[in-house]
Amino acid sequence: MWLDEWDLREQGGAEKKFYTEAIFEAAKKHRFKLALVSPELHASSPGLLGGECHPDGLDLDRNTARLREVISLDPDLICTDFPDKVAQLISGSNA
């Protein structure tokens, strides 16, 4: 299952998250493998699908914090511009 969190805002401005424990649990219950797009890949995509821009991808510290959160959900694959950072976070080394 390919998961792609374009931004963190619902129409009307409410906050949302797509990479959540509930979504991961539901997918795994049905034996889906989970691949997801890291937030920085949507930090520069405004206008592609209506002006989305993932705020977690705009700042390296914020992106790292979100990657830690996502990694704790145990995805099978992460599509990212920072594969070395993701590998360090997964291995638990200083990142």
N, C-alpha and C positions, 0 to 999 in steps of 0.2 A: 504494500500500500504506500503510495507516494503522498506525503504530507507536505503542505506548502502554506506557511503562515505569512501572508503578504504584509500584514500590518497588525496593529493592536486596537483598532477602533472600528466599532460597529457604525452603520449608518445612523446618524443622529448624535454621534460622539461618545457613546458608551464604550467602556473598555471591554476587550475580549481577549481570550487566548485560545489558540487552537491546539498547541502542544501541551496537553494536560494529561494527568494521570488517568482520568476517566476515559479519554479517547484512546490512549495507549492500551489500557486494560481491555476495552471493548474489542479493539483490533486483534490483540493477542488471544483473546477468548475464541475468536474465529480463526485463529492460526495464521493470520496475516504476518508477513515480514514487514517491518516498518523502515522506510527510507524517508528522510526529511531534508528540507532546505534550510540552511543556517541563515539567521536574520540578515547578516551583512550582504547577502546576495540580493536582498530587496531594499537595501539602503539607497540605491541609486536608480530605482525603477519607477519613480513617479510618472504617471501618464500612461503607463502600459495598460493598466486595467482600471482606470478611473482615479489616478492620483495617489495610489498607495505608496507608502514609504515606511518600512519597518524601523521604528525608533531604536530598537536594540542593536541595529546594525550601524548606527551613526557614530557610536563611541566604542572604542576598543574595550574599555573596562566593562561597559554595560553588555557588550556582545559576549565577552568572556563569562560574565555572570549568567547570562541566558544560556550559553552553551553548557555550563555546569548543570544548570537546571534540566536542560534537555537530556544530557548524558545520563542523569540520574533516572530518567524514564526508560533507559536501556533500548534505544533504537538499534536497528540492525545496520543502518547506513546513515551517514550524514554527508550531504553535499555542501561543501564549504570552500571559501577562498583561503582558509587557514588550516589545512590538514595537519601541519606540525603541531599547532596549538591544540587541536582536538585530540591528537594522539597523546600529547603531554597530559591533558586533562583526564583522559581515560586511564592512563597508566598511573595517575596520581603524583607525577613528578611536578616540581615547581613550574608553574606556568603563569 
